[in-house]
Amino acid sequence: MRIRQLRRSRHRLLALLGTAALALAGAVALPGTAQAANILTNPGFETGSLSPWSCSGNLGSIVSSPVHGGSKALAGTVSSSDNAQCTQTVSVQPNTTYSLKGWVRGSYVYLGVDGGASTWTSSPSAYSQLSVSFTTGASQTSAKIYVHGWYAQGTYYADDISLDGPGGGGGSDTQAPTAPTGLTSTGKTSSSVSLSWAASSDNVGVTAYDIYSGSNQLLSVSGTSATVSGLSASTAYTFTVKARDAAGNTSGASNSVSVTTNAGGGGGTGFKQAAPYLYEGWGDPPNPTTVMNATGVKWFTMAFVLDSGGCTPSWDSSRPLTGGVDQTAINQIRSAGGDIVPSFGGWQGSKLGANCSSASALAGALQKVIDAYGLKAIDMDIENTDEFENEAVQAKILTALKTVKANNPGLRTIVTFGTSTTGPTYYGNRLIEQAQSLNANIDVFTIMPFDFGGGSDMYGNTVNAAEGLKTKLKSTFGWDDATAYSHIGISGMNGLSDQQENTTPAIWTQIRDWSNTHHIARLAYWSVNRDRSCPGGGVVSNCSGISQSTWQFTSITAGFTG
């Protein structure tokens, strides 16, 4: 019995919170008045837009999972230099006590009022409620409510935020701000446009600027510049901006500016693949046609092509390249309208990358498999000290992939490797840098976000790892966000991992939905052999170790469209 194990070094990030947690104000009972009510606008983000919330660094977005209530929630994607603070300014009454509550999820999430009381919690795997009270000053007529994460601690989520108390101003502020002027574009990529404008004026104060394309509000910011992302390449957009004050009065529109995004610089791969692993040499391999008919999945990643001696490819170093059970499975898959991508390597065994004497010899071995099956894609699963942690072997593999791609027009090349919870490790970064240096033109960089060691938040850790990979791809290749995402793959582990991490069907659904939303290239998991229920069964070859329905993870994966 062969169990895949991925032993990787990892780093524990320690947040030095120190003075970041502000002392809470003394609890004071709310006035017993019929006026007490939630005075925030869009408190549960159910409108599907941020407005009237504004988020620093344009790092806030609306997501459909995970949510606390309703169908939407706020996600704040913090960075090493920005805590993704999202704010809303509301009118309040002087000398009045208000109760602020909200449901949050993530590592070190804060809720508070600007210049006053705040509270925080760390709840990475489930929503937790935060609550704090504050009393306004003698002449205070507005309050800025905020929620934010902590630097480099991963995405946080917030939902169902309430500020209970009487609304301010009694409707006395009815004067709208002046319209912004001087709207201009300050830069663009294939998927984003940067804008700036002159500030508006208001009798009380401008609290936010709303950016529109036509009648669609795209985002809200507190300053006089913004970057609109998630746009299509080579597409014309017309933008306007409106100013808004604390009472909700909105200005007229600014001048309009029309911008055409760049052509897809670096280009997306145009390649989308939902391809869970199927292993014919282990774990009671199921009939692939049965799985396809039950789930709708079309692709499988076939494991593993290894060296049977003399740089000669075979299945698992022991089964013939053609004419055996692996070819029978491939024929069944293709007869049912599907296809396969073979995976070369893995954690153990005699690997072609390590044993072939040169890049040209390795390319020749890969070509034998390509020719045997008329392949459209190949995957190099680069692991362990013999391949992943050997920079010379990394270069050999990448050079061989470059060669076979040049010799087989249309062939897609995939590299698969381990990761930390925040992105590629040293050797992962080195692999990406070598791919750029060698001009290997890899289509998909696939990470395996599991076996982190104590990684209990499998959704959050997976997303954070993928975002770290995106950042590395951007900095190495000069790609924009959309192009970087289009070169990313995720290969998880269903149910219990070797280190007892638990990826449930619900969590895998969240990962799939995130993958679709961000238009990555590939979604896989280890393995279809384990896609069966055995709660309490532990980490074994033919079931997931948890309660699930048969082929449930495969059905979820089949919903990946990119």
N, C-alpha and C positions, 0 to 999 in steps of 0.2 A: 504494500500500500504506500502510495507516495502522497505526502501532504506538502503543498508548497509552503515554504517558510521564507520570510523576508526579514533578515536581521539587519537593521540599519541603525546607525548612530543618530541621535536626535538631540535637540536642545530644548531645555525648559526655559521659557521666557518668564522672567520675574518682573512683575510690575511694581515699581517703587511708588506706592500711592502717596505716602507722606501727607502733605497738606492738601491733596486733591479733594479729599472728602471734607466738605464744609460741615461745621457744627449745625445741628438742627435747631430751629427756633422752638421756644417753648410751646407746648400744645395749648391752643386756645379754642374753645368751642365756637363753632360757626354761629352767626346770628340766627335765631329761630325765626326765619322770615320766609315767606312764600317766594321771595325773589331768588333764593338759593337754587342754582341750576348750573349745569355745565355750560360755561360761556365760551369754550373753545370752538373754533370752526374746523370741520373735517377731523374730529378727534380720533376716529378709527380708520382714516385714510380710505374710506369706502368710495370716495369719488374717483379713485384711480389716479389722482394727481396729487402733487405735494401741496398745492395752494390751499391755505395761505401760509403754510410752513416754508421756511427758507433754510437750506442746509449749506454749511461751509464747504468750500472746495467742490461744489456740485457733487458731493459724495452721497447724497440721499437718493433713494429710489423707492418705488412702490412695488411690493412683491405679493404674490398670491400664496406663498408658503415660505416659512411657517407663520401662521396667524394665531392670534388668541381668540378673537371673535370676528364674525363676518367673513369676508372673503379677501381682505387686503390688510397689509401691514406695512410699516416703514422699515427699510433696511438702510443702515448707515455703514458704508464701507470705509473704515478707518485706515489710515496709513501711518507710517512712522513719524510723520510731521503734522498730521491733521486728525483730530478726534471725531470728525464728521458730526459736528454739533448742528442740530436742527432746532429752529426756534419759531415761535409764533407770539406776536405781540397783541395784547388785547386791552380794551379799556376796562378800568377797575374804579372802585370808589375809595376815597381816602379813609384811613382809620378803620379798615374792614379786614376781617380775617377770612382767608380763602384756604380751601383744601385741595391740594394737587395730588393726583394719583395717576398711575399708569402701569401697564403690563409690559415687561421688558424681558429680553433673552439675549445672553451673550456674556463675554468676559468683561467685567467691570463696566457696567452701564449706569449712567448718572441721570437723575431727574431733578430739576430745580427751577428756581426763578433767578433771573440775572440780578446780581448784587445782593442776593438774599440766601435763603435756606436751600439746601439740596440734600439728597440722599443717594445711595448707590447700592448695587448688589452685584454679585457674580453668579450667574445662573446659565451656563453655556448650553445645557441640553433641554431646558424647559422654560416656559414663561413664568415669571415671578412678579408679584405686584409690589410696586414702590409707592410710598405715601409720605407726604410732608405737608405741614401747614405753615403759612406765613401771614403776617399782618402788614397791610400797606401803610405808607407814611401819611403824615398829616395833609400833605398836598399832592399825593401821588394819584395820577389819573390813568396810568398805563403800566403794564407789567409784561416783561418778556420771559416766556416760559421756554425751557430748553430740555433737550435730551441729547446725550452724546455717549460715545464709547470711550475707550482709552487707547492711547497710541500703540500701534503695532499689535493689538490684541484681537484682531479679527473683526468680522462683520457683527454688528449688533442689530437687534430687531426691537421695535416698539409698536404697541397697539393699544387702542381703547384708553387714550389719555383723557383725563377730565380735570377741569379746574372749576370747582363748585363754589358759588358765591354770587352776589348780585353783580349784574353788568354795570359798567361805568358810564358816566356822561349823560345818562337819561336821554340818549339820542341827540345831545346838544351839538355834537360835532357832525355837521352835514356838509362841510366844505371839502371838496376833492382836491388832491394835489394837482399841480400843473403837469402837463404832459412832458415826458422826457424829450430831449432834443439831441440832435447830433448823433443818432444811431448809426454806427458804422461797423463793418466787419474788420477784425484785426488779424484774422488768420483762418485757415481751413485745412482739412485733410479729406480723405475719401469718405470719412464717416462723422466728421464734426465741423462745426463752424464756431469761431470765437467772435464775440460781440462786445462793444462798449458804447456808452452813451453819457450825456451830461445829466447831472442830478436834477431831480424835480424839487420843488418847494411846496410846503404845506403849512397851514396855520398852526398845527400841532406837531407834525413830524411824519415823514415818510418812513414806513416800516418795511416795505418790500417792493420789488419790481417783478412783474410777471411777464415772461417772454412768450410770444405767440408766433405761430406759423399759420397764417390765415385765421380761422376762428378757433384753432386748437391751442390751448395753453400747454406749453412744453415743460416749463419749470419756473420756480420762483427763487429769487436771490435777494440778499440784503444790500449788496453793493451795486456798483454801476458797471459791472462787467460780468460776463457769463460765457461758458462754452456749452453749446448744445451738441450732444453726442448721440450715437445710435442712428445716424442718418445713412441714406443710401448713396453709393458712389455715383458720380456723374449725373447728379440730380439737382434741379433748380429749386430753391426754397426762398420764400419771402418772409421776413421777420418784422415784427413790431414789438414794442415794449410799453407797458402801462405801469404807472406808480400807484401804490395803495397805502392808506394810512391805518392806524390802529382801530379806527371805527369802521373799517371796511369800505370807506369811500375810495373809488377808483377813478383815476384820471382818464382823459382821452388817450388815444394811441399816439405813439411817437411817429416820426417819419418812418417809412418802410425802407428796408434794404434787401435786395435780392442777391443771392449767392448761389453759385453752382459748385457743388462739392467736387473734389478731385476724382480722377479715375482711381480705381482700386490699387493704390500703391502697394507693391508687394503681393497684392492679390490674395483672395481667399483660395483655399484649395479646391473648392467646388466639390469636395468629397465628403460624404456623410455615410457613416457606417455604424449600425447597431449590430454588434457581433460578439455575443458571449462565447467563452471558451468551452470547447467540447474535447474531451480527452478519451481516445479509444483504448488506451492502455491502463485504465485505472477507474475505480469507482463505479462499477456496474453501468457502463456507458449506455444511455438510452438510444432508442431508435430515433434518428434525427427527424424523420418524416412525421412521427408521432408528435414530437415537440413542435415542429413547424405548424402542423394542422391545429394544435391546441392553442398556440400563442400568436401566430402571424409573423414570427421572426423569419428573416430571409437569409441573414449572414451568420456564419459561425467562424470563430477563430479556432483553428485546429492545432492542438498541442501534441508533442513538440517535435520539430525536426532537429535532430542531433547528428553527430559524427559517428559513423560505424567503423571508422578507421581509414587513414589515408585521405582525409578531407572528402569523405564520401557521405552524402546525406542519406539518412533513413529516419523512419519514425521511431523516436525513443531509442535510437542506436541499435534497435533489435528487430523492428518490423520493416518489411520491404517498402521501398518508396512507392512502388506501384504493385497492384495485384493482391494486396492484403486487405485487412479490415478497414484501414483508413481510406483506401480508395473506394471500397464499397460504400462507406458513409458519405464520401464526397459525391459519388454517383447518385445516391439517394437524395442528397440535398439539391443537387442540380436538376434532377428529374422533377423535383417539387417546386422548381422555379427559384431556387436560392443559389448561393455561392459561398465560397470559403476564402479565408486568408490564413495561410500557414504561419505558425509562430515558431521562429528559430531561437533555441536557447532555453531560457528559464533559469531556475535557481540552481539546479544540479545536473549532473550528467556530463558527458563528453561533448563539448560544444564546438561547432564549426568555427566560430569566431576566434576561439582560443587556439584551436588545433590546426587550422589551415595555415600554411607557412607564409602566405602573403595575401595582400588585398586582391590580387588578380586570381589567386587560387580560390579564395573565398567567393569571389564573384562567379567563378566557374561552377562552384558547388551550388550557389543560389540559382544559377541559370538552369541547372539540371532539374530543379524543382519547378521553376517557372515553366520550362518546356513540358515537363511531365503532365502538368495540369492546366496549362494555358491561363496562368494567373493574371488577375487584375491588380492585386495588391499583395505585399509581403510585410510581415511584422518581425522585427528583431527585438526579442525580449532580453535586454542586456542587464544581467544581474551578477552579484557576487564578486569576489576578488579577481577571478580569472578574466572577466570581461569588463564589468562596470567600473571596477576600481583599478583598472589597468589602462592608462591613457594611451599606450601604444596599440592595444587591442581595440579600444574605442575608435582610434583613427583608422585602423584596418577595416573595421566594420563599416564605418561611414564612407570610406573610399570605395569599398565593394558595392555599397548601396548606390553610390553615385554612378558607378560603372554600369550596373544592371539597369538603372533607370535610363541612362543614355542609350543602352542597347535594346530597350523594350519600350518604345513610345507609348505613353498612357499608363504605364505601371505606376502605382502609388506605393510609396515607401513609408513605413511606420517604425518608430523606435519606441520601446516601452521600458520604463525604468522606475525605480523607487523614488520616494519623496519624503520630505519632512512635512509637518503640519502647516508650515508657512511657505512651502515651495521647494524647488530643487535643492538638494544637498550640494556639497562641494563637487562631487563627481557628476551630479546631474548638470550643474552649471558648466562644468568642463566639457561635458558631452555637447551641450548646446553651442558653446563657443567653438568647439572643433568643427561642428557641422557648418557654422558660418565661415570659419577660416578655410575649410576645404571646399566650400561652395557645393555641399552635398545635396542641397535642394530637397531636404526631407519634407514630406507632406504633413506628417502628424507626429507630434511629440506627446506620447501617452504616459501619464503618471499612474502609479499604483498607490492610491491613498488609503492604505491600511497597514496593520502591524506597526503602528506608530509607537506602541508601548504606552498603555494607559490613555489612549485616545478615545475617550468616552463619547464625545460629540462628533459622531461620524459624518453628519451633514456639514456642520460648521468647519470641521477640519478638512473635509474634502474640498469645500468651496475655497477655503483659505489657501490650500495647497495649489488649486487651479489658478487662483488669482496671483499667487506668487510666481507660478510658471508664466502666466501672461506677462507679468512685469519683466521677467527675464527675457522673454522673446522680444518684447518691445525694445528693450535696451540693447539687445544683441543685434537684431536685424533692422531696427529702425521702423518697425511696423506700427500702425495705429492699433487701437483696441480691437476693432472688428477683425482685422487681419490676423492679429495674434490669437484671438479666440478661435478663428477658423483653422488654426494649426494645432489645436489642443485636443487630446483624447484623455478619457478617464477610464481606468480599468479597476473596478472595486472587487470586493470579496463578499459574497452573500452570506447572511447569517453570521455565525461566529468566525472570527479570524483566528490565526494561530496564537494571537495574544489575547484572545477572549473579548475582543471588541465586537459589538453586536450591530450589524447593519440590518435593520428590519425591513420588511417590504415597504413600510411607510417612509422610512428614511431613504431607501433606494428610489422611491417615487419622487421625493423632494430633489434628490440629486439629478434624476432624469429631467425633471421640470426645469431646474436651474440650467442644465446642459442645453435644453431646447431654447430657453430664453436667451442664452448667451451665444447660441449658434456655434457650438464647438463641432469638431469634425467626427468624433468617434466615442462610442460608449460600449464598454465591455465589462464583464465580471467573471470571476473564477468561482464556480464553474457551473455549467448546465448539469453535470454529473451530481452536483450537490443541491440542485434546485428541487429538493424534496423535504418533507417535514420529518423532524425527529427531535422534538423538544427535550432538552436534557441529554441529547446524544453526544454532545461535545463536538470537537473538531475532527470530523471523519470524512471519508472520501465520497460517500454516496448520499449524503444529506446535509442540511445546513446547520443542524444543532439547535434549531428553534422551531416554533410552531408557524406553519405557513401552508398554503395550498400548493399542490404539485404544479411545477413550472411557473410559479407566481413571479419570480424574479425575471424569468425570460419574457413573460408577458409584459411586464413593466418596461424592460429594455426595448422590446419591439415598438414601444410608443416613442422612442427617440427618433426625431426627424431632423434635428439640427436646425 
